[in-house]
Amino acid sequence: MNPYILATLLFGLGLGTTITFASSHWLLAWMGLEINTLAIIPLMAQHHHPRAVEATTKYFLTQATAAAMLLFASTTNAWLTGQWDIQQMSHPFPLTLITLALALKIGLAPMHTWLPEVLQGLDLTTGLVLSTWQKLAPFALLLQIQNVNPTILVTLGLASTLVGGWGGLNQTQLRKVLAYSSIAHLGWMILILQYSPSLTLLALLTYFVMTFSTFLVFKLNKSTSINALAISWTKAPILTSLTPLVLLSLGGLPPLTGFMPKWLILQELAKQDLTPLATLAALSALLSLYFYLRISYAMTLTMSPNNLTGVTPWRFSSPQLTLPLAIATTATISLLPLAPAAIALLTP
């Protein structure tokens, strides 16, 4: 892709998200979301592969539907209450509709079915942008909306954690596994959204760091399926030994970084007398942990049959930039000791 076009599209991505962040009016927020969607579509279709074009079309139709729902709900709210302000939503019908539109935008269950299909058709770099940056603007709006029906958020959150766990069990394609992982993590964030928005932000931040390092590991190995991971030890032996820790951190296993948000969320749910909900969420995390363990096993404990030429890739230095991967991997594995500082910052 032409560097000038790429720079323009990346600027559009940043601009759309910033407009949504800065807006207090629904029309301006909708405009930011649309700029965001239109900026990522050429990035998704840049390889001109039928699978990429199909994924782009599915993404465009889904996002257009969600944007239309959002516009309809905000217009209905203005008609019923005379308010365009994001924080002044009071009527239950537009509130419910807007919550569902934003859930469709980020891929919460049961509006999740587009996400694995779209992510499977993209390359890992664009998939990383879709899994991280594209979640920011809708989340900013979800955090600003007041008076949402708690039952809707709890239902969306619990359904997402369960679907994210179950959906990933039978997958062999890494991008689909990461899509279901994304759905499960978003479910945890939505569960706690109404009780502690600051905890939602902490969970979102740790999810970004962990997903960033996971995508970069697979990109360095040029792996898109679980079978392809068996030869990763010939390419980067040290990274291969660290990757299971990254994956188990995504699964939320102590003493890794990914345990921190899950631990604090379960603690907050227990404080709110929602022990059954906390128990279900914790059990659903075990489903996700299983498929992360399966990938770890395929990567480190299985070895493909190799001849002499097959074990030489480690001798060649990779042209890819490895500093972001090193920083993200370190953060993914070792940030749990900062939990007391995070708790102190989150406590009002």
Secondary structure as a PSIPRED ss2 file (coil, helix, strand):
# PSIPRED VFORMAT (PSIPRED V4.0)

   1 M C   1.000  0.000  0.000
   2 N C   1.000  0.000  0.000
   3 P H   0.000  1.000  0.000
   4 Y H   0.000  1.000  0.000
   5 I H   0.000  1.000  0.000
   6 L H   0.000  1.000  0.000
   7 A H   0.000  1.000  0.000
   8 T H   0.000  1.000  0.000
   9 L H   0.000  1.000  0.000
  10 L H   0.000  1.000  0.000
  11 F H   0.000  1.000  0.000
  12 G H   0.000  1.000  0.000
  13 L H   0.000  1.000  0.000
  14 G H   0.000  1.000  0.000
  15 L H   0.000  1.000  0.000
  16 G H   0.000  1.000  0.000
  17 T H   0.000  1.000  0.000
  18 T H   0.000  1.000  0.000
  19 I H   0.000  1.000  0.000
  20 T H   0.000  1.000  0.000
  21 F H   0.000  1.000  0.000
  22 A H   0.000  1.000  0.000
  23 S C   1.000  0.000  0.000
  24 S C   1.000  0.000  0.000
  25 H E   0.000  0.000  1.000
  26 W H   0.000  1.000  0.000
  27 L H   0.000  1.000  0.000
  28 L H   0.000  1.000  0.000
  29 A H   0.000  1.000  0.000
  30 W H   0.000  1.000  0.000
  31 M H   0.000  1.000  0.000
  32 G H   0.000  1.000  0.000
  33 L H   0.000  1.000  0.000
  34 E H   0.000  1.000  0.000
  35 I H   0.000  1.000  0.000
  36 N H   0.000  1.000  0.000
  37 T H   0.000  1.000  0.000
  38 L H   0.000  1.000  0.000
  39 A H   0.000  1.000  0.000
  40 I H   0.000  1.000  0.000
  41 I H   0.000  1.000  0.000
  42 P H   0.000  1.000  0.000
  43 L H   0.000  1.000  0.000
  44 M H   0.000  1.000  0.000
  45 A C   1.000  0.000  0.000
  46 Q C   1.000  0.000  0.000
  47 H C   1.000  0.000  0.000
  48 H C   1.000  0.000  0.000
  49 H C   1.000  0.000  0.000
  50 P H   0.000  1.000  0.000
  51 R H   0.000  1.000  0.000
  52 A H   0.000  1.000  0.000
  53 V H   0.000  1.000  0.000
  54 E H   0.000  1.000  0.000
  55 A H   0.000  1.000  0.000
  56 T H   0.000  1.000  0.000
  57 T H   0.000  1.000  0.000
  58 K H   0.000  1.000  0.000
  59 Y H   0.000  1.000  0.000
  60 F H   0.000  1.000  0.000
  61 L H   0.000  1.000  0.000
  62 T H   0.000  1.000  0.000
  63 Q H   0.000  1.000  0.000
  64 A H   0.000  1.000  0.000
  65 T H   0.000  1.000  0.000
  66 A H   0.000  1.000  0.000
  67 A H   0.000  1.000  0.000
  68 A H   0.000  1.000  0.000
  69 M H   0.000  1.000  0.000
  70 L H   0.000  1.000  0.000
  71 L H   0.000  1.000  0.000
  72 F H   0.000  1.000  0.000
  73 A H   0.000  1.000  0.000
  74 S H   0.000  1.000  0.000
  75 T H   0.000  1.000  0.000
  76 T H   0.000  1.000  0.000
  77 N H   0.000  1.000  0.000
  78 A H   0.000  1.000  0.000
  79 W H   0.000  1.000  0.000
  80 L H   0.000  1.000  0.000
  81 T H   0.000  1.000  0.000
  82 G C   1.000  0.000  0.000
  83 Q C   1.000  0.000  0.000
  84 W C   1.000  0.000  0.000
  85 D E   0.000  0.000  1.000
  86 I H   0.000  1.000  0.000
  87 Q H   0.000  1.000  0.000
  88 Q H   0.000  1.000  0.000
  89 M C   1.000  0.000  0.000
  90 S C   1.000  0.000  0.000
  91 H C   1.000  0.000  0.000
  92 P H   0.000  1.000  0.000
  93 F H   0.000  1.000  0.000
  94 P H   0.000  1.000  0.000
  95 L H   0.000  1.000  0.000
  96 T H   0.000  1.000  0.000
  97 L H   0.000  1.000  0.000
  98 I H   0.000  1.000  0.000
  99 T H   0.000  1.000  0.000
 100 L H   0.000  1.000  0.000
 101 A H   0.000  1.000  0.000
 102 L H   0.000  1.000  0.000
 103 A H   0.000  1.000  0.000
 104 L H   0.000  1.000  0.000
 105 K H   0.000  1.000  0.000
 106 I H   0.000  1.000  0.000
 107 G C   1.000  0.000  0.000
 108 L C   1.000  0.000  0.000
 109 A C   1.000  0.000  0.000
 110 P C   1.000  0.000  0.000
 111 M C   1.000  0.000  0.000
 112 H C   1.000  0.000  0.000
 113 T C   1.000  0.000  0.000
 114 W H   0.000  1.000  0.000
 115 L H   0.000  1.000  0.000
 116 P H   0.000  1.000  0.000
 117 E H   0.000  1.000  0.000
 118 V H   0.000  1.000  0.000
 119 L H   0.000  1.000  0.000
 120 Q H   0.000  1.000  0.000
 121 G C   1.000  0.000  0.000
 122 L C   1.000  0.000  0.000
 123 D C   1.000  0.000  0.000
 124 L H   0.000  1.000  0.000
 125 T H   0.000  1.000  0.000
 126 T H   0.000  1.000  0.000
 127 G H   0.000  1.000  0.000
 128 L H   0.000  1.000  0.000
 129 V H   0.000  1.000  0.000
 130 L H   0.000  1.000  0.000
 131 S H   0.000  1.000  0.000
 132 T C   1.000  0.000  0.000
 133 W H   0.000  1.000  0.000
 134 Q H   0.000  1.000  0.000
 135 K H   0.000  1.000  0.000
 136 L H   0.000  1.000  0.000
 137 A H   0.000  1.000  0.000
 138 P H   0.000  1.000  0.000
 139 F H   0.000  1.000  0.000
 140 A H   0.000  1.000  0.000
 141 L H   0.000  1.000  0.000
 142 L H   0.000  1.000  0.000
 143 L H   0.000  1.000  0.000
 144 Q H   0.000  1.000  0.000
 145 I C   1.000  0.000  0.000
 146 Q C   1.000  0.000  0.000
 147 N C   1.000  0.000  0.000
 148 V C   1.000  0.000  0.000
 149 N C   1.000  0.000  0.000
 150 P H   0.000  1.000  0.000
 151 T H   0.000  1.000  0.000
 152 I H   0.000  1.000  0.000
 153 L H   0.000  1.000  0.000
 154 V H   0.000  1.000  0.000
 155 T H   0.000  1.000  0.000
 156 L H   0.000  1.000  0.000
 157 G H   0.000  1.000  0.000
 158 L H   0.000  1.000  0.000
 159 A H   0.000  1.000  0.000
 160 S H   0.000  1.000  0.000
 161 T H   0.000  1.000  0.000
 162 L H   0.000  1.000  0.000
 163 V H   0.000  1.000  0.000
 164 G H   0.000  1.000  0.000
 165 G H   0.000  1.000  0.000
 166 W H   0.000  1.000  0.000
 167 G H   0.000  1.000  0.000
 168 G H   0.000  1.000  0.000
 169 L H   0.000  1.000  0.000
 170 N C   1.000  0.000  0.000
 171 Q C   1.000  0.000  0.000
 172 T C   1.000  0.000  0.000
 173 Q E   0.000  0.000  1.000
 174 L H   0.000  1.000  0.000
 175 R H   0.000  1.000  0.000
 176 K H   0.000  1.000  0.000
 177 V H   0.000  1.000  0.000
 178 L H   0.000  1.000  0.000
 179 A H   0.000  1.000  0.000
 180 Y H   0.000  1.000  0.000
 181 S H   0.000  1.000  0.000
 182 S H   0.000  1.000  0.000
 183 I H   0.000  1.000  0.000
 184 A H   0.000  1.000  0.000
 185 H H   0.000  1.000  0.000
 186 L H   0.000  1.000  0.000
 187 G H   0.000  1.000  0.000
 188 W H   0.000  1.000  0.000
 189 M H   0.000  1.000  0.000
 190 I H   0.000  1.000  0.000
 191 L H   0.000  1.000  0.000
 192 I H   0.000  1.000  0.000
 193 L H   0.000  1.000  0.000
 194 Q C   1.000  0.000  0.000
 195 Y C   1.000  0.000  0.000
 196 S C   1.000  0.000  0.000
 197 P H   0.000  1.000  0.000
 198 S H   0.000  1.000  0.000
 199 L H   0.000  1.000  0.000
 200 T H   0.000  1.000  0.000
 201 L H   0.000  1.000  0.000
 202 L H   0.000  1.000  0.000
 203 A H   0.000  1.000  0.000
 204 L H   0.000  1.000  0.000
 205 L H   0.000  1.000  0.000
 206 T H   0.000  1.000  0.000
 207 Y H   0.000  1.000  0.000
 208 F H   0.000  1.000  0.000
 209 V H   0.000  1.000  0.000
 210 M H   0.000  1.000  0.000
 211 T H   0.000  1.000  0.000
 212 F H   0.000  1.000  0.000
 213 S H   0.000  1.000  0.000
 214 T H   0.000  1.000  0.000
 215 F H   0.000  1.000  0.000
 216 L H   0.000  1.000  0.000
 217 V H   0.000  1.000  0.000
 218 F H   0.000  1.000  0.000
 219 K H   0.000  1.000  0.000
 220 L H   0.000  1.000  0.000
 221 N H   0.000  1.000  0.000
 222 K C   1.000  0.000  0.000
 223 S C   1.000  0.000  0.000
 224 T C   1.000  0.000  0.000
 225 S E   0.000  0.000  1.000
 226 I C   1.000  0.000  0.000
 227 N H   0.000  1.000  0.000
 228 A H   0.000  1.000  0.000
 229 L H   0.000  1.000  0.000
 230 A H   0.000  1.000  0.000
 231 I H   0.000  1.000  0.000
 232 S H   0.000  1.000  0.000
 233 W H   0.000  1.000  0.000
 234 T H   0.000  1.000  0.000
 235 K H   0.000  1.000  0.000
 236 A C   1.000  0.000  0.000
 237 P H   0.000  1.000  0.000
 238 I H   0.000  1.000  0.000
 239 L H   0.000  1.000  0.000
 240 T H   0.000  1.000  0.000
 241 S H   0.000  1.000  0.000
 242 L H   0.000  1.000  0.000
 243 T H   0.000  1.000  0.000
 244 P H   0.000  1.000  0.000
 245 L H   0.000  1.000  0.000
 246 V H   0.000  1.000  0.000
 247 L H   0.000  1.000  0.000
 248 L H   0.000  1.000  0.000
 249 S H   0.000  1.000  0.000
 250 L H   0.000  1.000  0.000
 251 G H   0.000  1.000  0.000
 252 G C   1.000  0.000  0.000
 253 L C   1.000  0.000  0.000
 254 P C   1.000  0.000  0.000
 255 P C   1.000  0.000  0.000
 256 L C   1.000  0.000  0.000
 257 T C   1.000  0.000  0.000
 258 G C   1.000  0.000  0.000
 259 F H   0.000  1.000  0.000
 260 M H   0.000  1.000  0.000
 261 P H   0.000  1.000  0.000
 262 K H   0.000  1.000  0.000
 263 W H   0.000  1.000  0.000
 264 L H   0.000  1.000  0.000
 265 I H   0.000  1.000  0.000
 266 L H   0.000  1.000  0.000
 267 Q H   0.000  1.000  0.000
 268 E H   0.000  1.000  0.000
 269 L H   0.000  1.000  0.000
 270 A H   0.000  1.000  0.000
 271 K H   0.000  1.000  0.000
 272 Q C   1.000  0.000  0.000
 273 D C   1.000  0.000  0.000
 274 L C   1.000  0.000  0.000
 275 T H   0.000  1.000  0.000
 276 P H   0.000  1.000  0.000
 277 L H   0.000  1.000  0.000
 278 A H   0.000  1.000  0.000
 279 T H   0.000  1.000  0.000
 280 L H   0.000  1.000  0.000
 281 A H   0.000  1.000  0.000
 282 A H   0.000  1.000  0.000
 283 L H   0.000  1.000  0.000
 284 S H   0.000  1.000  0.000
 285 A H   0.000  1.000  0.000
 286 L H   0.000  1.000  0.000
 287 L H   0.000  1.000  0.000
 288 S H   0.000  1.000  0.000
 289 L H   0.000  1.000  0.000
 290 Y H   0.000  1.000  0.000
 291 F H   0.000  1.000  0.000
 292 Y H   0.000  1.000  0.000
 293 L H   0.000  1.000  0.000
 294 R H   0.000  1.000  0.000
 295 I H   0.000  1.000  0.000
 296 S H   0.000  1.000  0.000
 297 Y H   0.000  1.000  0.000
 298 A H   0.000  1.000  0.000
 299 M H   0.000  1.000  0.000
 300 T H   0.000  1.000  0.000
 301 L C   1.000  0.000  0.000
 302 T C   1.000  0.000  0.000
 303 M C   1.000  0.000  0.000
 304 S C   1.000  0.000  0.000
 305 P C   1.000  0.000  0.000
 306 N C   1.000  0.000  0.000
 307 N C   1.000  0.000  0.000
 308 L H   0.000  1.000  0.000
 309 T H   0.000  1.000  0.000
 310 G H   0.000  1.000  0.000
 311 V H   0.000  1.000  0.000
 312 T C   1.000  0.000  0.000
 313 P H   0.000  1.000  0.000
 314 W H   0.000  1.000  0.000
 315 R H   0.000  1.000  0.000
 316 F C   1.000  0.000  0.000
 317 S C   1.000  0.000  0.000
 318 S C   1.000  0.000  0.000
 319 P C   1.000  0.000  0.000
 320 Q C   1.000  0.000  0.000
 321 L C   1.000  0.000  0.000
 322 T C   1.000  0.000  0.000
 323 L H   0.000  1.000  0.000
 324 P H   0.000  1.000  0.000
 325 L H   0.000  1.000  0.000
 326 A H   0.000  1.000  0.000
 327 I H   0.000  1.000  0.000
 328 A H   0.000  1.000  0.000
 329 T H   0.000  1.000  0.000
 330 T H   0.000  1.000  0.000
 331 A H   0.000  1.000  0.000
 332 T H   0.000  1.000  0.000
 333 I H   0.000  1.000  0.000
 334 S H   0.000  1.000  0.000
 335 L C   1.000  0.000  0.000
 336 L H   0.000  1.000  0.000
 337 P H   0.000  1.000  0.000
 338 L H   0.000  1.000  0.000
 339 A H   0.000  1.000  0.000
 340 P H   0.000  1.000  0.000
 341 A H   0.000  1.000  0.000
 342 A H   0.000  1.000  0.000
 343 I H   0.000  1.000  0.000
 344 A H   0.000  1.000  0.000
 345 L H   0.000  1.000  0.000
 346 L H   0.000  1.000  0.000
 347 T C   1.000  0.000  0.000
 348 P C   1.000  0.000  0.000
